[in-house]
Amino acid sequence: MTVNKVFFPEQMQPIAPLNQSKVDNKTPKASPSQFDQVLASQSRQVKFSSHAQQRMKSRNIQFGDQEMNQLQNAMNKARAKGSRDSLILMGDMALVVSVKNNTVITALDGDSIKENVFTNIDSAVVV
């Protein structure tokens, strides 16, 4: 009869840390790589949920470069104040956005805004 030897974690020996050389404090810190900068800018781009895209199409809401810049600036202001979900009023439009996800959740035109109640928001930004 052959008995296999079983090892239990408490019987294992710890691995000793490698000798670490001292870090020279005189060397300049590395600046963020170009990849990191591109990644950060991509993660901050405004996205539109499929629901928001449907609402924009049915209500004939279109965004140009100027409106996109205004929307991004409004989301940045809300983010700076610690907002998570915000109502952004732009002219005769209202947008409910997830600041955390940088995503437009829904869009309303002037006629749809009237007598409407906005829930689950923690801030409002007027552009």
C-alpha positions in Angstrom: 0.0 0.0 0.0 1.4 3.4 -1.1 0.6 6.4 1.0 0.7 9.8 -0.7 2.1 12.6 1.3 -0.4 15.5 1.8 0.8 19.1 2.5 -1.4 21.4 4.5 -1.0 25.1 4.4 0.2 25.3 8.0 3.1 23.1 7.1 4.3 25.3 4.2 7.2 27.6 4.8 6.8 31.3 4.1 8.8 32.8 1.3 11.3 35.4 2.4 11.0 38.8 0.8 13.6 39.7 -1.8 16.1 42.4 -0.8 14.7 45.7 -2.1 17.0 48.4 -3.0 16.4 51.9 -1.8 14.5 54.2 -4.1 16.4 57.3 -5.1 14.2 60.2 -4.1 16.1 62.5 -6.4 14.7 60.9 -9.5 11.6 62.8 -11.0 8.3 61.0 -10.7 7.0 59.6 -14.0 4.3 61.6 -15.6 1.2 59.8 -16.8 1.7 58.0 -20.1 0.0 59.1 -23.2 -2.1 55.9 -23.0 -3.3 56.9 -19.5 -4.3 60.4 -20.8 -6.2 58.9 -23.7 -7.9 56.4 -21.5 -8.9 59.1 -19.0 -10.3 61.3 -21.8 -12.3 58.4 -23.3 -13.8 57.5 -19.9 -15.1 61.1 -19.5 -16.8 61.2 -22.9 -20.6 61.5 -22.7 -22.5 58.4 -23.6 -26.1 58.0 -24.4 -28.2 55.0 -23.1 -30.3 53.2 -25.7 -33.4 54.7 -23.9 -32.0 58.2 -24.3 -31.2 57.6 -28.0 -34.8 56.4 -28.6 -36.2 59.5 -26.8 -33.9 61.8 -28.7 -35.0 60.3 -32.0 -38.7 60.3 -31.3 -38.5 63.9 -30.0 -36.2 65.1 -32.8 -33.5 66.2 -30.4 -30.1 66.6 -32.0 -26.8 67.5 -30.4 -24.0 69.4 -32.2 -20.5 70.1 -31.0 -21.6 73.1 -29.0 -24.3 71.2 -27.2 -22.0 68.3 -26.5 -19.4 70.7 -24.9 -22.2 72.3 -22.8 -23.4 68.9 -21.7 -19.9 67.8 -20.8 -19.2 71.0 -18.9 -22.5 70.6 -17.0 -21.6 67.0 -16.1 -18.2 68.1 -14.9 -19.7 70.8 -12.7 -22.1 68.2 -11.2 -19.2 65.8 -10.7 -17.2 68.4 -8.9 -20.0 68.9 -6.4 -20.3 65.2 -5.7 -23.4 64.5 -7.7 -24.3 61.1 -8.9 -27.6 61.6 -10.8 -28.5 65.0 -12.1 -31.1 66.9 -14.1 -29.4 69.1 -16.7 -31.6 71.9 -18.2 -30.2 73.1 -21.5 -32.4 75.7 -23.2 -35.8 74.0 -23.8 -34.3 70.5 -23.2 -34.0 68.5 -20.0 -31.6 65.6 -19.6 -31.4 63.1 -16.7 -27.8 62.0 -16.5 -25.8 59.5 -14.5 -22.8 61.6 -13.6 -21.0 58.6 -12.2 -21.2 56.7 -15.5 -21.1 59.9 -17.7 -24.2 58.7 -19.4 -27.4 60.4 -20.5 -30.3 58.3 -19.2 -33.2 60.2 -20.9 -33.9 63.3 -22.8 -37.0 65.5 -22.9 -37.9 68.4 -25.2 -39.8 71.5 -24.2 -43.3 70.0 -24.6 -42.3 66.9 -22.6 -40.9 68.9 -19.7 -44.2 70.5 -18.7 -45.9 69.1 -15.7 -43.3 66.4 -15.3 -41.8 65.2 -12.0 -38.1 64.2 -12.0 -37.1 61.6 -9.4 -34.0 59.8 -8.4 -31.8 62.9 -8.9 -29.5 64.6 -6.4 -28.8 67.8 -8.3 -29.8 70.1 -11.1 -27.6 72.1 -13.4 -28.9 74.9 -15.5 -26.9 75.6 -18.7 
